[in-house]
Amino acid sequence: MTPEISRTIAKLRSDFYTSFAKVMKEPVKISGNPYNSLASIASWVDSNQWLNYITVYAYLAPDALASDRPFVLRFSINKGAGTVALPRHGQVCRGVNRQWSFELTVLPEELLDFLPWIVDLVQAQTQGLHSFSQRPPHPLNPAFLASLKSAHFWTLAAEQLVKSINPAVIPVSSGQSSKLSCRHLLS
């Protein structure tokens, strides 16, 4: 990854986490190094006392050996961050939320547009709602949405960009189940 791309990711991640923390109902802790995607997360304990976390990282990015590689981001909720810091002393927590996870692959310019949508998705999941009807700010791939077992989605623009470079990079549905019904994500 080029130094310029690393700085761009760190800035986008910082902006996303800071804005996310401002609009969430629960207190959000931002931890880690913004230049290291595996160590930088935003975490919160939801109203059900589950520890949740979100991470933003580069799914694909140009580097010295592949300068034509597209720049695509992914954000994950409750998936792929490895170890998560335990809540502060005195905070009630039942453990890391392994009951649901969600991933979305986006173009860098789409990331911040998804912030209110993601906050609403998190709140719907916490409240136990089994459907979510808020329209995403950018179109999502309907093929991924067709699978109720999938908890991983791509925006159409991100998918088209990556497919134009290398069609083999787009994975099939992750098969990860989610309690939230995905059929309403396009409404």
Secondary structure, 3 states (H helix, E strand, C coil): CCHHHHHHHHHHHHHHHHHHHHHCCCCEEEECCCCCCCCCEEEEECCCCCEEEEEEEEEECCCCCCCCCCCEEEEEECCCCCCCCCCCCCCCCCCECCCCCEEEEECHHHCHHHHHHHHHHHHHHHCCCCCCCCCCCCCECHHHHCCCCCCEEEEHHHHHHHHHHCHHHCCCCCCCCCCCCCCCCCC
